[in-house]
């Protein structure tokens, strides 16, 4: 099974959109507590993948403990509905991660994930699933609302709207996909 969650509340989510210029925002205390509540849903055999942003890495570490994290560039922030635009400081990718047990997979040749159309993004993501995801394990992807919304749209034909806080996906939601969702 493939599970997708949004990172916990981070500093840039406070006082939106004014805090979008924060670089590498960290989880808030509330965000840490949100993720800790999700930790019990996943076992030690779950393979954990996350976006190369501080908030997703912190979220993944809270779930994984000391297990290796797999950083995947395509899980980085995307706008939804998609539009190619310059991303805020809070949405820049961070690969300066020498202090944690990680594996980094770069599929995008140093291009930001938001620079791809939805169709190109989905093709790259499907190739990743086909080449890296072993069906004998559960996989947890810690990412951003725009990524999850794109996957829901193209794999499950679910269209989301933004709420009054401009959020697509509430914290603490776990979205489940099976491999066949990506190839039907």
N, C-alpha and C positions, 0 to 999 in steps of 0.2 A: 504494500500500500504506500502511496505517496501522500504526505501531509504537508500542508502549507500554512504557515502562520505569519502574521505581521509582527514586526518587532514591537516591544513594549513602548509605552509612552516615553518620548525623549525630550530633551531640552527645547528643541525647535518646535515641538508640538504645543508648547506653552506660549501664549500671546501670539498666535498665528495671525497674519503671515509675517509679522515683524521679526520673529526669530529665525526666519528661513536663511538669513545671512550668517548664522552661526556655522563655523567650520567644525566638522566632526562632533556633532552633538552626542552627548552621552545619555543613557537612560536616566530618568528621574527615579526617585524612591518609589513612586507609584508604578512606574514602568517595571521596575525590578520585581515588585510584588505581583504584578500581572503575570509576568513570565514564570515566577516561582509556582504559581497556581497551575500552570500548564505542564510543569516538569513531570508530574506523576503520570501523565498520559503516555509517556514514551519510555521504553526500556533501554537497557544498556546495549542492545544489539541494533538499535536504530542508528542508521548512518545519517549524520547531520551535515547539511549544506547551508551556506549563508552568503548573503551579499557582502561585498567588501566595504561596508560602512561600519563605523564604530558601534552604532546602536544595534545593528543586526548581529554583529560579532558578540557584543555583550549579552544579548538575548540568547544566542546559541550557547555561549559558555555557561550561562546559568542552567541550561537544560542538560548540557553534556558533561558538566563537571570537568574532569581532566581528559576526557576522550578527545581524539583528534577531530578538528573541524576541517571541513572542506570549503574553501572560499571559491565562489563561482561568480565571475564577473557579470554574466547575463542576469543574475538575480538583483543587480543594482536598480536604483530607482527609475521608474518610468511614469510619464504622465498618463492619465486616463480621464476622459477619452484622449487617445494619443495625439500629440502634436509635437513636431520636432521644434525644439526651442532650447535656449541656453538654460541650464539647470541652476538652481540656487546653490549657494555654498554648502548648505546642509546635505545636498544630494551628490556631492562629489565622491568618487571612489577613492578608497584608501588602501594601498597595498604595502604600507610601512608597518608590517606586522611581525617583526622578528621576535617579539616577546611571548608568543603563544604557540602551541602545538598545532600547526596547520599544514594543509596542502592547498596550493593555489592552482586553480584551473582557469586559464584565460582563453576563451573562445572567440573574443571580439577584437583581437589585435589592437588593444588600447583605444578602442572606440567606445564611447559611452552607450549603454544599452538603450537609452532614449533616442539615439540617433538612427535607430532602425524602425521601419514601418512595423505595424502589428504582424503582417504576413511574414516579413523577414525574421522578426523576433521569434515567431512561432516555429519557423523552419529550423532556426538555430537551436531552439529549445528542444524540439523533437529529436534532432540529431544528438544532442547531449543525452537525452533519455535513452535513446537507442544504444549509445556507445559507453555510457558510464553507469547506468542504473541497473543493479542486479536485483532481479525480482525476488530472490530468496530473502531479502532484507526489507524492513520498513525503512523509508527515507523521510526525513523531516527537512523542509526547506524554510529557512527563516529569511523573510524578504520584506517587500514593501507593498502597500495597497495597490499601486498601479500594476505591478507584476501579477498579483493574484487576480485582479479584475480582468486583465488581458487573458489569463489562462481560463478563467470562468467563462468569459465571452466565447472564446474559440473552441474550448473543449466540452463545455456543458451548456452552451447556448443561453447563458445567464447574463443579463444586462443589469448593471448596477448604476445607481444615481448617487451623487454626493449628498450628504446630510447637511444640516445647518452649520456644522463645524468644518465643512468642506472635506469630510472623511468619507471614504468609500467602504472601508471594512473596519468594523469595530474591533478593538483589542479583545483578546481571549477567544477569537473565533478560530477554529481549526477546520480547514478545508481539505477534504479527502478526494483523491483521484486514484484511479487504477491506471495501469499502463495503457490499457486499450482506449482510455479517454483521449490519449494523444494521437492515436492512429486509426480512429474510426472515420 
